[in-house]
Amino acid sequence: MRTVVAVVALLALAACTSTPPSTPTTEPPPAPTATDSAGVNCEDAPADVVGAALQLRLNHPRQTIADNVVRCTYDGGTTEVRFETGATPASFAEGRAEHGQVTDLPGFHDEAYRATAVTGEVVRTAVVARAGTVEITVTSGATAEQARQLVNDLFATL
């Protein structure tokens, strides 16, 4: 009887201390998400370069980064330069749908458009272009041609 109790106790102890065999996981790891600006920042759009291209006096750029979007705003106007990394044709189309008065800019980078917003006497133009996985938006009171040239200059420095 003592032997039976000892064997049962050893089996119970072994069951409590053994580790179950590991089962291989067949689930792939989660896809990486865009959590940073991939090295793009407002140093890529300095106030002196942006101001000269748009013929505006701009200074003191302020940077805001949210996931894969970098926004640069400047004192001296209502100008914004926006970089989006990880852009796709689908995300570009989604952003395009959010604008009113859109005009396509065929042949300008991979895809591009300009959008105009009029509030009272204030006209703001946005030029948006995607090249590869980077999308650049320039929004200001400057002309579309000035904004378009700035987009070209910014892509050239990236």
Secondary structure, DSSP 4 states (H G I P E B T S, - for coil): -HHHHHHHHHHHHHHHHPPPPPPPP-SPPPPP---S-TT--GGGS-HHHHHHHHT---EEEEEEEETTEEEEEEETSS-EEEEEES--HHHHHHHHHT-SSEEE-TTSSSEEEEEEEEETTEEEEEEEEEETTEEEEEEESS-HHHHHHHHHHHHHH-
